[in-house]
Amino acid sequence: MSRQEQLSKVKIFSGLTDEGLRLLAETSVEEAYPAGATIFEQGSIGNRLFLILVGRVRIGRTMPGIGEEALAVLDAGDVFGEMALLDEATRSADAIAQENCVLLSVTKDQFEDLLFLHKDLAYEVLWNVIRTLIRRLRATNEKVQFLSITDKF
């Protein structure tokens, strides 16, 4: 499957034109990580998003006195690290290769240049990013509600 076809299956890139997908594919870089490798750490500077082509990635945070709290385990086709493209804050969690992974990455600079030059692409991508973040916020709200009901807060 081509990079363009792989990107077309990603939620935040759904609905993009073939030309938009081609432009995005041209800016992406393929990277491999062995199982257990750290892709990025909480507190590090975020400068790119990742798309999982092969494998699984665990997103988690280290909680003092408790250890790692897994927030999500992501599969092929999922995107992570997109918050780094939208703000200047540091990474909010760790990303660890749960198994051998092949990822596509797009840097913040490349992404911003692409969206600046192609406003129609920017509109579609940013709305898709907003929908993704809303889904994740709803999942977090449900987890917080569950923890408060079960007195695990």
Stockholm file with secondary structure:
# STOCKHOLM 1.0

chainA/1-153         MSRQEQLSKVKIFSGLTDEGLRLLAETSVEEAYPAGATIFEQGSIGNRLFLILVGRVRIGRTMPGIGEEALAVLDAGDVFGEMALLDEATRSADAIAQENCVLLSVTKDQFEDLLFLHKDLAYEVLWNVIRTLIRRLRATNEKVQFLSITDKF
#=GR chainA/1-153 SS CCHHHHHHTSGGGTTCCHHHHHHHHHHCEEEEECTTCEEECTTSBCCEEEEEEESCEEEEEEETTTEEEEEEEECTTCEECTHHHHCSCBCSSEEEESSCEEEEEEEHHHHHHHHHHCHHHHHHHHHHHHHHHHHHHHHHHHHHHHHHHTTCC
#=GC SS_cons         CCHHHHHHTSGGGTTCCHHHHHHHHHHCEEEEECTTCEEECTTSBCCEEEEEEESCEEEEEEETTTEEEEEEEECTTCEECTHHHHCSCBCSSEEEESSCEEEEEEEHHHHHHHHHHCHHHHHHHHHHHHHHHHHHHHHHHHHHHHHHHTTCC
//
